[in-house]
Each structure stands twice: as C-alpha cells, then as structure tokens.
Amino acid sequence: MDSQKLSKEDWAWLDLDLSVHAPASEEPRNLRLRTKRAFPPLPTKAGRPRVSNGPGPADGLDKPSDPAIELVRQALLQADPDGSRIAFALREALDQVYDGRRTGRWDFTQLSKTEKTHIGTLVEIWLQREFEFDDGLDLDFSIAGVDVDCKWSRNLYGWEIPMEMYSRGHKIAMLIWGNEDSARWALGLLRISEDMLKPLGGQRDRKRQLSDLGRANITWVYRSATMIRNALVHHPATAIKMRDARSGQEAVRTIFREIQGELINHATIETAGQQVDSSKRVRDARKALRNEGLIILGHYDPHPRIAEELGLPRPTLGRFVAVRVARCSEVDAGPSAGIGGQRWRVATADDAPQPAPILPKQGKG
C-alpha cells in the first residue's frame, strides 16, 4: 500500500493495530510472572466447620422406598463402589479454592466469604468432570435418567434448600458434606418436600434447612468415607514453618523432613513451593535430604513397590511419601526393601543418621 495515498482514518487504523500487537518485551512489569512468596494469614479456630465423622449407622436410611432415588443410588455405587472417585473430586475442588500455588493457603479459615460460598460450585464442577454426568432438565445432573441437584455443606446437615426444589414438584437433592479436620465425607439422597424442611425463616434468599424428618429420611450412599487428607491441616506446626520459609525449596524440604510415613498430596507441594514446576522442587528436595537419610517415593514404578515393602502407604497419582531409612543388619526381621543392591528399613530414633540410597529411576509405563 502506498503510504502517500493513506488517509488519516487509514493511519489511525494502522496505529491501533500496532498497539494491539505490541512486542512481548514491552509487557508491563506488573504483568510478568510473580516470584515473591505469598504469606497468607494463619488459620484460626473461629469460623472452622464443625468437626464430625459423618452420619452414624443408625442415622437415615440405607435403602429407599423411592424408586427414582434407588436408581441414582445404584448408578453411583456402580460407577464408584468405594467412593474413591468422589473423594478425588472433593480434594480437587477444595485445593482449587485454596489455590495454594498462588496464595500459599491451605485452610478453610484463610478463605474469603465469597470463596467459601464458591466451594459448592467447584464440587459440582469436579463431579461433572469426573463422572461426565448428563445435564439435568431442570437441575444440575441427570443420573440414571433422574434429575438430581448437587448440594454441598461444610457442616453436616447444614444444606440450604432453595424453593425451586419443592415449589414446582418434589425434586431429588444429592447432599454432600466433607470435613478436612476429620478427613471424612458423606453423600446422601433426599426427595425434598415441605415436611422435610424446617419452617421458612427470615432469610432473604428464602432457603431452608432440613427438619428432623428430613434428616431421618436421607438415603446414605456413602456414610463416613475417607477424604484424601490435607497434610497441612493435620500438621499445623509444620504448616506454619512451611509458610514462614524463606524460599520454596526450603518450604518443600520442611514438608518432607517433618511429615514422614504419610502420603503428601501434590497440592501440598505446590502450596509450599509456590511455583509452576513444583515437581522440580520434589526432585531437588530428594537430592538435598538424601544426606539426612531421607528418601522421597513417588507414584511411578518401582517407588510404590518400595513403599509397600517398607510398610508405608503406597503413593498413588500425584502423591508422595517420605521416610528416613537405615541399612538392614543380619538381625533385622521387619519390613525392608532392596534399594541399590542393599536391604533398607525404616530408621528408628536409635539409628544414627546416614546417607540414604539413590533411588532407582521411575518409569511411566
């Protein structure tokens, strides 16, 4: 195009186009990757969800008289007999709202009010991702051809039921609860009607909680299932040391040094490391802690086998277990594993520190 023939409007358009496609080097400084560690407020006792182990054996129902609820119950049990898939979805939802890699947070009380109310939406999203439920006609999911609405509560029996669940027909609610402190969760089904709810109060959103009759008529699909543990909630002193660490690598070393023999979730490593490549933090920690006698086992073979032979929990996808080890003597008769041509066992307090063996490379097959 001849520049001498361009009008003012043409030049304005070219200027606009150039400004939109500015070179990457001109990116504003405040938009570049943040490298400074986040130091969230410490967890508090106030505002914690009520600790519970879930409904007891005598609470609610095991099998419903409602055929539609029975269809949903059977479909859930067929898709997830032991509840491990739902446990995974709950863990992902909670870790997503904590957003530890960016915020350094790990506890419910560190969240804002808006974030706390958003957990239910994330639980719904992660269940949909895991099970690929069809969308319901009027409600969240269609399970076995039955419309079901997903309701989350951080407190057992604390579900808030909106009017549309009972004002235009009696809808089925899938009631989900989970607690980080007890590491338990539960899921039940209930057809909502007036007599299943407490009287309408003064709430502006006109939501209602379950009556005693409603609680008694929940069909429990999973009563007190095991949640994937949040190690930082169960080791508060270590969590504080991690938070106050001067660097991400120091924080990750603190986690593995102080929480031994337990599975550590990948989100915990991200919270400690606060960087995109948290796996590198694990590799670096493995090298740094070797001189202290610690090994860090991951989920790829042969690490899970080594963990089992040592009597440790078997790491699954995205989880790790750390432990200090010692060479076996001729009189040792407990669990041991062959590593690097020698037998090793879990070290005791009486064992002097010694360098740990170099672990075999993990295969992804």
N, C-alpha and C positions, 0 to 999 in steps of 0.2 A: 504494500500500500504506500502511495506517495505521501510523505509527511507534509508536503506543501499544500495538499488538497484536503487535509483533515480539518474539520470544523471544530469549534470549541466543544460541542457535545461529544465528538469522537475522542478528543483529548481527555475529556473528563472520564469517559468510559475506560480508556486505557489506564488512567491513573488509578481508578477504582480496582481494576483487575490486578494491577501490580501490587496494590496494598493488601489484597486478599491473599495473594500467593507470596507473602514475604518469606525470605530465606529462613531456614531453621536457626541460623546463627543470630538472627535478630529477635529470637524469642525472649520475652521479658524475663528478667531474673527470677521473679516470684512464681513463674510457671514451671521452672525447672524442677527436677526430682529433689524432694526434700531428703536431706541426710541427717538432720538433727533428731535425736531421740525424743520421743514423747514421754512425759512423766504424768500419768493420769492421777487423779485423786485416789487415795487409798479407800478400799471397801469399808463400809460402815455396818454396824449392827442394825441401825434403824433402817426401815424400809426393805428388809430382807423378806423374801417369800417365806411363808410358814413351812417349817420342816415337816415332812411326812414321808412315810414309806408306802403310801398308796392305800387303796381300799383293802380292808381285811377280808378273810374268807367268807364271813357272814354278811358282808355288805353287798347290796344289789343282787343281780341275777347272773347266773351262768348261761342259761338258755332262755330265749324269749318266747312268748306266745305269738308275737307279731311275725308273720311270715316274711315281710319285707326286711325286718331287722335281721332275721335269721339268714337271709340271702347275703346281706352285707357282711355279717359275721363270718360266714363260711368263706366268702371271697377273700377277706382279709387274712384269715388263717391259712388258706391255700397259698396265697401269694407270699406270706411272711410267717411261717409256722412258729418261729422262736422270737419274733419281734425285732430281729437284728436290723432289718431294713428301715423300720420306723425309727429305731434308736439312732441310726446313721443320719436320717433326715432331721431329727431333733438336734443332734450335735452340730450339723451344718448350719441350721437356722440360728442357733444361739451364737456360734462362732462368727457368723456373718454379721450379726448385730453388734457384737463386741468389736469386730474389726481390729483385732489386736495388732496386725502388722502396721497399720497406720496410726492407731491411737494408743497402743500399749495396754488396753483394758482387758480384763478377764472376768469381771464380776458384775452381777446384775445391778448392784447399787451404784456402779460407776456410769450407768446409762442415764440419758436424759429422759424426761417424761414421755416425749414423743417417741423415742426409740423403744421404750418399754411397751408402748401400745402397738408398735410395729412388729413385735415378735410373732403375734398370731398370723399376720400376713406372710411372714417368712416361713413359718411352719407349714402353712397351706402350700406355698410355692415349692418347698422342698419335697413334700409328699407327692405333689403332682409330678415333679421331675423324677422321683424315684420309682413311682408306680405307673406313671403315664395314665392316670385316670381320665376317662372322658369328662368333658364339662357337663354339669347338670343342666337341666332345662331351666330351673329357677334358682338352684343352689350351686354350691361350689363344685361338687363331683357327682358323677354318675357311676356307682359301683354295683355291678351285677344288675344293671338296668334300674337301679333305685337312686333317686335324688337324695344327696346327703350334704349337709352343711358342716364345715370344719370349724370347731370352736376350741380355742386354746385358753388355758388359765394357768397362771403361775402358782395359784393356790388351789388345792384340791377342793372341789365343789364350788369354786368361785366363778363359774362360767356366767357370762352375761348374755341373756337370750333376747333378741330383738322381736318386735311384734310380728314381723312378717313370717316368723317361724310357726305361729299358731293362729294368726288372724285370718288367713286365707287357706285353711286346711292345716292339718297337723303334720308338720314336717319332721324328718329324722335328723337329729344332730349327732355328729361324731365328736365326742367330748374328749379332749386330750389335755393331760396335765404332766408336768415334769418338774423335778426339783434337783438343782445342782448339789446342794448340801448332802442330801441322802443318796444322790445318784440313782434315783428311781423315777419311773414314768408309768402312766396308765392310759388306757384308751377304752372308752365305753360308748354305747349307742343308746339313744333315748328318743322316743317319739314325743314331741313337745305338744302339750295341751294346757289349758288353763289350770287344771288341778295339779299339774306337775310343777307349777311355778308359785313363788311367793306373790302376795298381793302387790299390785303396782304401786311403787313409791313416788317420790317427787323428782326422780331423775329426769333431766331434760330430754335425754335420748330414749326414755321410756323402756329401757331394758330391765329385765327381771332375772333373779337368780332362782335356783331350783328349790322347791319345797321339800319337806321330809319325804313326801310321797314320791316326788321326782327322783330324789337320791336313791330311794329303795327300789325304783324300777329301772335303773340303769343296767343294761346288759354289758358286763365287763368282758371285753375280748382279751385284754392284757391287764392284769390287776396290779402287779408290782414288778414290772420288768426292769432290767438293769440298764441304766443310761451309760453311755460312753463317758467315763469320768473326765472332769476338768481338773487336772492335777494341781493347778494353781489355787483353786478354791479349797482343796483338801490339804494344801501345804502353804498356809498363809505367810509364815515367816520366810519361806523360800521365795514366795511371790514378791514380797517386799524387797528382798535382796536383789531379785531379778530386776525389779522396777528401778532400783537405785544404782544399778550397774553403770559404769562409765561408757561402756560400749556394748554393741550387740553380741560380740563374741564372748565377752566376759559374762553377759547375761545367760547365754546358752550353756556355757561351761557350768555356771551355778546350778542350772536346772538339772543337768545330768550328774553333777557331783553330789547333790543333796537329795535327789529323788531316785533312789536305786531300787531295782527289783519291781518297778511298776511301769505299766505302759504309759508312754508320753505321746500325746496326740500331736500331729503336725501343726495344728493351730497354736499350740503352746510354744513351739519353736519359733513360729512366725511372730508371736507376741513378744518373745524375748529378743529375737534378732532384729525385728523391725526393718526388714529389707526384702526385696523381691526374691532373691535367691537364698531362701532360708536353708535349703539343702546343703549349700556350701558351708553354712555355719555348723551343721552337723558333722560334715567331713573334717572341718578344722578342729572342732571340739574333740573328735575321735583321736586325732593326732596329738593334741595338747594334753589330753587326760591319760594317754597311754602310760606316761611315766609315773602317774599316780596309781597305776594298776587297774584302771577302769577300761572296760570295753563297752561300746555302744552298738547294739544289734538292731538292724532294720528288718524290713518285711520281705526282702528278696532272699532267695536261697543262696547259701546254706544257713543264713543267720537265724531264721525261725527254728530250724532243727537244733542249732547250738543252744538257743534259749531253752527249748524243751529239755534237752539233755542236762542242762544246768538246773532244772527245776524252776525256771522262770516262765512268766506268761509269754505266749507265742505272739510276736508282733504281727499285726495284720496291716493292710494297706494304709500307709501314711502314719504309722505308729512306730515307736522306738522303745527299747528297754536298756537301761544302763546298769552295770554292776561291777564291783571290784572283784578280781579273781586272784587265785593263788595256785601255784603248781601243786599237783597231787603228789602225795608220798605213798609209799607202799602200804601204809596202814589206813589210808583214806578209803572209806567204803560207801560214801554218799554219792549223790548225783555228780557227774563230771562229763566233760566234753573234750573231744580231741581237737586241738587247735594248733596248727603249725608243727605237727609231729609230736606233741606232748599232751598229757592229760591235765585239764584245769578244772577247778571247782570254785564255787562262790567263796570269797575270802571271809574270814571272821575277824572280830576285833583283835584276836591274838596274833593274827598274821601280820608280819612286818610288810610294809609297802614294797612292792617290786614291780618292775615294768610289765605291763600286760602284753600278751602275744599280739602279733599283727594279724588281724582278721583276714580270712580269705575274701577275695573279691566277690561281690554279689552279682548273680546272674539274673536277668529279667525274663528268662524263659519259664 
